[in-house]
Amino acid sequence: MSKYIDAHCHLLDAPNVDLAISNAQEKGVAAFVCAPATPAQWDAIVDLTHKYPFVFGTLGVHPWNVCELPQKYITVLEDLLIKNPKLMVGEIGLDKNRPDIPHQVHVFNEQLKIAHKYSRGVHLHCVGCWDIVMRVLSENKNTLPPFILAHGFSGNKNDIARLATEFNMYFTYGPRNLCHQHGATRILATPQSRILVESDGADSTVIPSLVSQMSEILNMETDILSDIIYENTKQIL
C-alpha cells in the first residue's frame, strides 16, 4: 500500500479525533500536519502532537481572526514554539474577503518574523492577495522562514516557478483545487519536487483519491506520484 501524508488538515474539527486518525491510517495516511482554526486551539494542537508522534502541528493566527487577536498573542506564540521545536507557523496570510487588509498585513509580517526567528516553516493562506503576499515576502527576503507551504494554492500558475525559487515555496492541492476549473492548470505548472496534497479538513481518508485525481492530470502512475509527494512532504517535516 502506498503511504501518504496529509500536508494540511484540521483534525480538531472531527467529532472524534482518534477515530479520524485511525480511519485515515487504514487508507495509508501515515502522517498529518494539523493546523488550528483559531488561537483557542493552540494548546489542543500541542497536546495532539505529544499524543501522536506522527501528527505535526502548526500554530498561528489565520487572517480571518486578526481582528480578534488574543492579548499578548506573540508572546504566547513564541513561548509555545520554543517549548515545541517541531511546530510550524500557520496558517497565516491574507484574504481579500476579510476586512482590514493593512491590519492583516501587519499580523502576517509579525508572524513571518517569528517563523524566521525560530527557523520554522510557514503554512500560508492566501485568497486574492498574491500581489501583496509577493511584495511582503520580497520586503522580508533577508528574514524569510526556511520554507513556505502555500496551502490550497490558488495563485497564478505563471508565478509558481518564481515562488518556488525565491521563497522556497511548496504547493499543496486539495478538494477545492481539484474542483476548480484552473486547478489542473496549476498542478501541471508545479514542479514535481514541490507538489503536496492536503485534505484541508478533518477527513484525511480523502488523500488517496486526491492523489489518484492528480496522477490523472499529470498522466503519471498513481503509485509513482504518491511516492513523490510522500518524499516531498517528509523533507519539510
WOJO-V857992 format. One record per run of one state. SS is the DSSP state (~ for helix, > for strand, _ for the rest). FROM is the first residue (numbers start at 0). TO is the last residue. If there is no record, write none. Layout:
{{SS/FROM/TO} {SS/FROM/TO}}
This chain:
{{_/0/2} {>/3/8} {_/9/9} {~/10/12} {_/13/15} {~/16/25} {_/26/27} {>/28/33} {_/34/37} {~/38/50} {_/51/53} {>/54/58} {_/59/61} {~/62/67} {_/68/71} {~/72/82} {_/83/86} {>/87/94} {_/95/99} {~/100/116} {_/117/120} {>/121/126} {_/127/128} {~/129/138} {_/139/146} {>/147/149} {_/150/155} {~/156/166} {_/167/167} {>/168/172} {_/173/173} {~/174/178} {_/179/181} {~/182/188} {_/189/190} {~/191/193} {>/194/196} {_/197/202} {~/203/217} {_/218/220} {~/221/233} {_/234/236}}
